[in-house]
Amino acid sequence: MPSLSRQILIERVLQLWHDGRHDTYAIAVLLEIDEREVCLIIEQSERRAL
């Protein structure tokens, strides 16, 4: 299970992504994380949704 801070990061990434006004690069800049990490979070979330 992810730590609380990790869980908050995941939720924030997904919130910005589903909002539809940000691409992966913009999310990475806003949250000051690597764009690859943003993509991994989104991909994992979409796999769980299937």
Buried (B, 14 or more C-beta within 10 A) or exposed (E): EEEEEEEEBBEBBBEBBEEEEBEBEBBBEEBEBEBEBBBEBBEEBEEEEE
